Amino acid sequence: MNGQYASLLIALPLISAFFVPLIKGAGEKAVKGYLVLITTLQTAVAAWVFQTVYTTGKPIIVMAGAWKPPVGIDLYLGHFAALFVLIVAAVSFMTAVFSYVADIKPPADKYVMLSLLLMLGATGMIATGDIFNLFVFMEITSITAYALTAYNKTGEAAEASLKYMILGGIGSSFFLIGLTLIYGSLGTLNMAQIAQLAGSMNPTVAQVGLSLIIFGLAVEAELFPLNAWAPDAYQAAPYAVAVMFSAFVVKAGLYAMVRLLYLMQTVKSWHSVLSLLIAMAVLTVVVAEFAALRQRDVKRMIAYSSISQVGLIAFALALGTRAGVDAGVFHMINHAIVKALLFLGVGYVGVKLGGTSIEDFRGLGRRMPLTAFTLTIGSLAAVGIPLFNIFWSKIRILVAGIEAGYTWGVALILGASVVEAVYYIRFIHAMWFTGEGERVGEGISMSLILLFLAALVIVIGVYPQYAWSLAQKAGNDIFNVGQYIKNVPLMPLTGVGA
């Protein structure tokens, strides 16, 4: 299959979204079935891209109109993009199945269209090789996320969406100003060419530009202090949307942040920007864990837990070392699996039992034993218990942090981990050792998805080497900027950056 077919990762969800109104008349089930079909096709294309890149060891580069960059816009599907585009597509498929069997409030056509555009935006952020198109895809992701947050049309949802929109607008402004500073200094928007010329930037301009970009992306990446929207959005949004937010929207923001950060590692003020991100990351972990401890709604508790784990990933990626980047990418994989499992499981309980407060989960082991079992696996993994996947990535992050000289950060993270263990053990206790109730039917499709994710958690926990090897290749794709520049077929231009 020709590499140009990789452009279907962008074209398929975009074109499919515009066909949704045409099948609206066939009914709600047909529209939701259409979402399952498109996400299945997207997963198939993403799987082919993943297999091709990891088999050949070479990136797939798609050039719009056959124009070489920086004149033309390119998609760069290296090891990182190939892996995480597959995760985006696979999670989108799982949430599509959930949306099919669960009750999504009408009109389903709007939900389906927005879900396809959210998948498009996150995929584009990960795959693009142009910083301005990164901004465009970020805006697609943000705008669809605002709309999906407000989808349930409640006062709570409207308030959460408005808060998200305000902070998102501030973040977009920061990003655009930072982008302008870089473009004004270097005269290019292509990421590979930015990496080539970054060393020539004025250190102060580079520091301000990068810092603004980090603050701009901190909204999507859910980093303190620009993550105040996240808990309310997770709480108010439909259950399937919360899965997408945690499993891949935040990953797209983190990737964009770390990609731009490492592309500009030759600027003289680079380490001061790393220190800024380290501080934001550690604060995110600590604040989110103590906030999670106070929650009585399980969906909101897991939202804060997810924010904390994102802070841990950002800490690893900001260490400035190959070990830190590899460990951070490994944790991104594990976090996507565990949080997809937890949010899908909690959402399924919410649909079946009518709520997600801690009281709704009392006696869940008797009422919905399979769902309770998978939620227990996800909870133990989130804590970082040995023989579950997050244990390995968390250990690697802590070791990388000590090696990089951030012992204070590691100490604070370990302290916050104790808090995390307390509220997850409380949750497990509520499911298995309190309450009573009659057995509730558990659907086959959702049970299979939950069991599949729980199996992944255990398999990676017992045999982590394969997932670790994927993470190392994806981490090298970010850290080895010289190879990234060599891979992109830049058109020689005169006077660029003058």
ABEGO torsion letter per residue (X at the ends): XBAAAAAAAAAAAAAAAAAAAAAAAAEAAAAAAAAAAAAAAAAAAAAAAAAAAAAAGBBBBBBBGGBBOAABBBBBBBAAAAAAAAAAAAAAAAAAAAAAABBBBOBAAAAAAAAAAAAAAAAAAAABABAAAAAAAAAAAAAAAAAAAAAAGBAAAAAAAAAAAAAAAAAAAAAAAAAAAAAAAAGBABAAAAAAAAAABBAAAAAAAAAAAAAAAAAAAGBOAAAAAAAAAAAABBAAAAAAAAAAAAAAAAAAAAAAAAAAAABAAAAAAAAAAAAAAAAAAAAAAAAAAABABAAAAAAAAAAAAAAAAAAAAAAGBAAAAAAAAAAAAAAAAAAAAAAAAAAAAAAAAGBABAAAABGAAAABAAAAAAAAAAAAAAAGBBGBAAAAAAAAAAAAAAAAGBAAAAAAAAAAAAAAAAAAAAAAAAAAABEBEBBBBBBAAAAAAAAAAAAAAAAAAABAAAAAAAAAAAAAAAABAAAAAAABBBBBBBGBGX
